[in-house]
Each structure stands twice: as C-alpha cells, then as structure tokens.
Amino acid sequence: MKTILTFLILIGIVGSTTAQIATNATAQFKTKVVLKEARSIGGAVMTSISPWPEGTAAGNETKDIGTSAGREYELAWKFLGRKEHKDVYQFTFTRMPKAGVLDKITTSKEVLFEGKRVIVFEDDLHTVIIESPSEADLKEAGARNQI
C-alpha cells in the first residue's frame, strides 16, 4: 500500500513540473510596457523598453511612480521566469480608480507574454499594456542609452 501511495505521489510531482515556472531561465521576448492615461494628450505617460531579453533574469523588477497631482500611481512589474514557451511577469498597479477619487486601489496580475500585445490593466483612467517594441522603439531606446 505504501509503495502504491509513494508511486502515485511521484507521478503527481513529475506531472505537475511541466506546468511550473522555470525560474532559472532568462526572458525570451523583447518587451515594451506602456502606461496610458485617459487625460494625457499625445499618448503614453510612461514607456519602458527591454530590448535585450537575455539580460532579464527571474526576479528583475522595474517600477514607475507618477507623483504629479491627480496622476499618482505606482506600476511595478517583475519577470518571474518561463512557463513553456511564454515569459511570465507579475504586475502590480496602485492607482486612483476614478477622477476626483482620492482612494487608491492596488491590483496584481500574472501575465503570460509570448511577444503579442496584452492589456494588463484597464479602467476609466489608465491602460497598461505589454507588447513587443517596434524597430523605431528599439532605435530610440538605443539612442537614449548612448547619451
């Protein structure tokens, strides 16, 4: 009986490893994280580009904090590892949910990213997107890093 039970437990452990996140792997996709506000003119409030995915190891965290009046927010995202052929990120977003409301809410979400655009958060005031950067984005990021 103990042998059968041990065997079943081992099968369960081995079977579940394919669904686990590989934290010893680097990211495989270039990323562009964009935060847009409904009130901003001309598009994004914040854009972060990671053009070298092989340099993004599990645990790498990026934060952006907006502190101007009426635009208080904190957006953080962390690369967790890979799940099958997708990169796994944890996003945490603290923001005001509606204009004129001083209370802030915090939402966390795990995102599987495979190089295609994903809307991470969206409400009346904010949209957070992760996507692959365009060639123009990569050139602009390269020019900023050379200054």
N, C-alpha and C positions, 0 to 999 in steps of 0.2 A: 504494500500500500504506500509506504514512504517513497519507494522508488518511482511509482507512478506519479505521485504528487510532485516530486522533485523534477521529473521529466516534464510535466505539464508547466511548471513554473519556468523552467529553462526555455521551453518553446515560446511562452508568453514574452519573456525578456528578449529573446532573439527576434521574434516577430515585431516587437514594438520599436526596435532600433532603427528601422527604416523610416519611421515617422518622426524620429528625433532630430533636433537641430545639431548640425556639425559645427561646433564652436571653434574647432581648430583650423577652419578654412577662412580664407580672405574673401571679400566680396568679389563677385564676378561681373557686375554691371556698373557702368558709369552712372552717376546719379545727379539729378538736379532737383532740389527741394525748393518749392516756391510757396510763399505765403502772400495771398492777395487779400486786400480789404475792400469791402464794398464801397467805402468812402474814398479810396485812393484814386487819384487821377493818373492815368497812364499805366496802370497795371500793378506790377508786383511791389510790395513793401519790402520783401526780403527774398533773395535768391542765393542759394548755396550750391556750388557745383563741386562734385568729387570726380575729377577726370581720370584718376588712377585707382581703379578698384582694388588692384593687388596691394595697395598700401592701406586698405581699410580692413583692420583686423577686428575680430569679435571684441566687443567692449568699447570700441571707439564711439565717443558721444560728441555730438555737436549741439550747441544751444544758440538761440537767438532771443534776445529780450528787447521788446519795444516799450519805451518808458515815456513817450510823449503823451500829454493829456488826451484822454479819450482813445488812446491806442495802446493801452497797457496789455501786454501779453508775454508769455514765455513759451517758446516752442523748443522742445528737445527731442532729438532722435538718436538712437543708438543701433549700431549694427550688431545683431545677435549671432549671426552665423548663416549657414546654408541649410535649407531643407529641400532635398532632392536637387532640382536644377534652378531653384529660386533663392534669392537673398532675403533674409528675414531681418526686419527692422522693428524696433519698438519706438513709437511716437507718443509723446506726452505734450498736451497743449492746454495751457491755462489762459483763459481769456474772459472778456465780458461777453455774455451771450446776446445782448441787445443794446442798441443805442440808448444812452441815458441810465442804464442799469449799472450800479457800482459793484454788485456782487460778481464774483468771478467763479467760473466753473473749471474743473480740470477733467480732461478726458484722456485716457490712454488707449492705444490700439496697436496691435501687432499686424504688420503688413508684410505680405509675401510679394516680392518685387522681381519681375522677370524681364525688365527693360521696357515695359509698356506703361503708359500713364495710369496712375492710380490716384483717385481723390481720397485723401486720408481723412480729412475733416471738412465739413461744410455746414455753415449756419448763416444767419441773416447778415453777419458782418465779416466773416472770414472764410477763406477756402485755402486748404493746404493740399499741395499736390507733390507727388514724387514721380519723376519721369526721367527718360534719358535725355541728356543735353544734346542740342543741335551742334553742328560744326561751328556755327557762329558763336554759340555759347562757349565752346571749348577754346576757340581763338581768343575770345575776350578774357576768359579765365587765365589763359597762358600769358596774355599781355599784362594783366594785373600782377601776376606772380613775378614778372621780370622787372618790375619797378622797384 
